[in-house]
């Protein structure tokens, strides 16, 4: 519960988005988001592989 106190509110998200826009520019943001999406997809694939291996181990025991 303590962690939620540090999350940005509505107006702070706008400031964060403006800063990101200034740093990366309008043309770089889609490339950045594409990279983030690939990273998330890779992470999810890794998690599912670990789950499958754990299920196989549980079935073999």
C-alpha positions in Angstrom: 0.0 0.0 0.0 2.9 2.3 0.7 4.0 2.0 -2.9 0.8 3.6 -4.3 1.8 6.9 -2.6 4.7 7.3 -5.0 2.7 6.7 -8.2 2.1 9.9 -10.4 -1.3 11.4 -10.5 -3.2 12.7 -13.6 -1.4 16.0 -14.0 2.0 14.5 -13.3 1.5 12.0 -16.2 1.0 14.9 -18.5 4.3 16.4 -17.4 6.1 13.1 -17.8 4.7 12.6 -21.3 5.8 16.1 -22.3 9.3 15.5 -21.0 9.5 12.2 -23.0 8.3 14.0 -26.1 11.0 16.6 -25.7 13.7 14.0 -25.1 12.8 11.6 -27.9 10.9 13.7 -30.4 7.7 12.8 -32.2 9.4 10.5 -34.7 11.3 8.4 -32.2 8.4 7.6 -29.8 6.8 4.9 -32.1 10.2 3.2 -32.4 10.6 3.4 -28.6 7.2 1.9 -28.0 7.8 -0.8 -30.5 11.0 -1.8 -28.6 9.1 -1.7 -25.3 6.4 -3.9 -26.8 9.0 -6.4 -28.0 10.6 -6.5 -24.6 7.3 -7.1 -22.9 6.4 -9.9 -25.3 9.8 -11.5 -24.8 9.3 -11.4 -21.1 5.9 -13.0 -21.3 7.2 -15.7 -23.6 10.0 -16.4 -21.1 7.5 -16.6 -18.2 5.3 -19.1 -20.1 8.3 -21.3 -21.0 9.2 -21.4 -17.3 5.6 -22.3 -16.4 5.6 -25.1 -19.0 8.9 -26.5 -17.7 7.6 -26.4 -14.1 4.4 -28.2 -15.1 6.4 -30.9 -16.9 8.5 -31.4 -13.8 5.4 -31.6 -11.6 3.8 -34.2 -14.0 7.0 -36.3 -14.1 7.2 -36.4 -10.3 
